[in-house]
């Protein structure tokens, strides 16, 4: 079930969040990001934030916010995290579909992912299946903990057509 992400639900997800940040393979966060910093970025700063909760466990979270201000605020940006134990169950897909519907309801016209790490092939393939196009490559823009410098992809989808 998808529900609004609260501070309490974020606290429950915190061990997963820190593991993802410390892995330095998908998100550009300091490995030692504090709970308060992360909670602000995911629960307070965005337009909306949601959690995927199943049997009382937070298995995934996502945020939705404008990608830019002023004349660019019709394009939104989202970030998604899924716990390792829940991967492969379609949660990221369902959260992405939910986020697109939320974005349309909020009046956004497009969705942009600014920094999809190219070595995160599962995410890249999923976003492409859901209609996102790679519109740019940022060469060696991410310092992957195990692979060294890897490319980041900018992915984009116009939201004026039916959701996939």
C-alpha positions as CSV (number, residue, x, y, z in Angstrom):
1,X,0.0,0.0,0.0
2,X,1.3,3.5,-0.9
3,X,0.8,6.1,1.8
4,X,2.2,9.5,2.7
5,X,5.8,9.3,4.0
6,X,5.9,10.6,7.5
7,X,8.9,11.2,9.8
8,X,8.0,8.0,11.6
9,X,7.9,5.9,8.5
10,X,11.1,7.5,7.3
11,X,12.7,6.5,10.6
12,X,11.6,2.9,10.0
13,X,13.2,3.0,6.6
14,X,16.4,4.7,7.9
15,X,18.6,1.6,8.0
16,X,17.8,0.9,4.3
17,X,18.5,4.6,3.5
18,X,21.8,4.6,5.2
19,X,22.8,1.3,3.5
20,X,22.0,2.7,0.1
21,X,23.9,6.0,0.8
22,X,26.9,4.1,2.2
23,X,27.0,1.8,-0.9
24,X,27.8,4.8,-3.1
25,X,26.5,3.0,-6.1
26,X,23.1,4.7,-6.9
27,X,22.7,8.0,-5.0
28,X,24.9,11.0,-4.7
29,X,24.6,11.4,-0.9
30,X,27.5,11.6,1.5
31,X,27.9,8.2,3.1
32,X,27.6,9.8,6.5
33,X,24.4,11.8,5.8
34,X,22.5,12.4,9.1
35,X,19.0,11.3,9.7
36,X,17.9,15.0,10.0
37,X,19.5,15.9,6.7
38,X,18.0,12.9,4.9
39,X,14.6,13.4,6.5
40,X,14.5,17.0,5.4
41,X,15.5,16.0,1.8
42,X,12.9,13.3,1.5
43,X,10.0,14.4,3.9
44,X,10.0,18.2,4.1
45,X,11.6,19.6,0.9
46,X,9.6,17.7,-1.7
47,X,6.1,18.6,-2.9
48,X,5.0,15.1,-1.8
49,X,6.6,12.0,-0.4
50,X,5.3,8.5,-0.2
51,X,6.1,5.1,1.4
52,X,5.3,1.6,0.2
53,X,4.2,-0.2,3.4
54,X,3.4,-3.9,3.5
55,X,2.5,-5.8,6.7
56,X,3.8,-2.9,8.8
57,X,7.1,-2.8,7.0
58,X,8.3,0.2,4.9
59,X,9.7,-1.5,1.8
60,X,10.1,1.6,-0.4
61,X,9.9,5.4,-0.5
62,X,9.8,8.1,-3.1
63,X,9.6,11.8,-3.3
64,X,8.1,14.2,-5.9
65,X,9.2,17.7,-6.4
66,X,9.6,20.4,-9.1
67,X,12.9,19.9,-10.9
68,X,13.5,23.6,-11.2
69,X,11.9,26.9,-10.2
70,X,10.0,29.5,-12.1
71,X,9.6,28.8,-15.8
72,X,10.9,25.2,-15.3
73,X,8.6,24.2,-12.5
74,X,6.2,22.3,-14.8
75,X,8.8,19.5,-14.9
76,X,9.0,17.3,-11.8
77,X,11.8,15.1,-10.4
78,X,11.4,12.0,-8.3
79,X,13.7,9.7,-6.3
80,X,12.9,6.2,-5.4
81,X,14.5,3.7,-2.9
82,X,13.5,0.1,-2.3
83,X,14.8,-2.1,0.5
84,X,17.1,-4.9,-0.7
85,X,14.7,-7.6,0.7
86,X,11.9,-6.2,-1.4
87,X,13.7,-5.8,-4.7
88,X,12.3,-7.7,-7.7
89,X,8.7,-7.5,-6.5
90,X,7.7,-4.6,-8.7
91,X,7.6,-2.0,-6.0
92,X,9.8,0.5,-7.9
93,X,7.6,0.1,-10.9
94,X,4.4,0.7,-8.9
95,X,5.9,3.7,-7.1
96,X,7.0,5.2,-10.5
97,X,3.5,4.7,-11.9
98,X,2.0,6.2,-8.8
99,X,4.4,9.2,-8.9
100,X,3.4,9.9,-12.5
101,X,-0.3,9.9,-11.6
102,X,0.5,12.2,-8.6
103,X,2.6,14.4,-10.9
104,X,-0.3,14.7,-13.4
105,X,-2.8,15.5,-10.7
106,X,-0.4,18.2,-9.4
107,X,-0.2,19.8,-12.9
108,X,3.3,18.7,-13.9
109,X,3.8,18.2,-17.6
110,X,6.9,16.0,-17.6
111,X,9.2,14.1,-15.3
112,X,13.0,14.2,-15.4
113,X,15.6,12.1,-13.6
114,X,18.8,14.1,-13.4
115,X,21.3,11.5,-12.4
116,X,20.6,7.9,-13.1
117,X,23.9,6.1,-12.5
118,X,24.6,4.2,-15.8
119,X,25.8,1.1,-14.0
120,X,22.4,0.8,-12.3
121,X,21.2,-1.2,-15.2
122,X,18.0,-2.5,-13.5
123,X,16.8,1.0,-12.9
124,X,17.8,2.2,-16.4
125,X,15.9,-0.7,-18.0
126,X,12.8,-0.1,-15.8
127,X,12.6,3.6,-16.5
128,X,12.9,2.9,-20.2
129,X,10.1,0.3,-20.0
130,X,8.0,3.0,-18.4
131,X,8.6,5.4,-21.3
132,X,11.6,7.4,-20.1
133,X,14.2,8.3,-22.7
134,X,17.8,8.9,-22.2
135,X,18.2,12.5,-23.2
136,X,21.8,13.1,-22.0
137,X,24.9,11.5,-20.7
138,X,27.1,13.1,-18.1
139,X,30.5,11.5,-18.7
140,X,32.1,10.1,-15.5
141,X,29.9,12.2,-13.3
142,X,29.5,9.6,-10.6
143,X,32.2,8.2,-8.3
144,X,31.0,4.6,-7.9
145,X,32.5,3.0,-4.8
146,X,33.5,-0.2,-6.7
147,X,33.6,0.8,-10.4
148,X,35.3,4.2,-10.1
149,X,34.0,7.0,-12.4
150,X,30.9,6.0,-14.3
151,X,28.5,8.0,-16.4
152,X,25.2,9.5,-15.2
153,X,22.1,9.5,-17.5
154,X,19.5,12.2,-17.7
155,X,16.1,10.6,-18.4
156,X,12.9,12.3,-19.4
157,X,9.3,11.6,-20.0
158,X,6.5,13.8,-21.1
159,X,3.4,13.1,-19.0
160,X,0.7,14.1,-21.6
161,X,0.1,10.6,-22.8
162,X,-1.3,7.5,-21.0
163,X,0.8,5.9,-18.3
164,X,2.6,2.7,-19.2
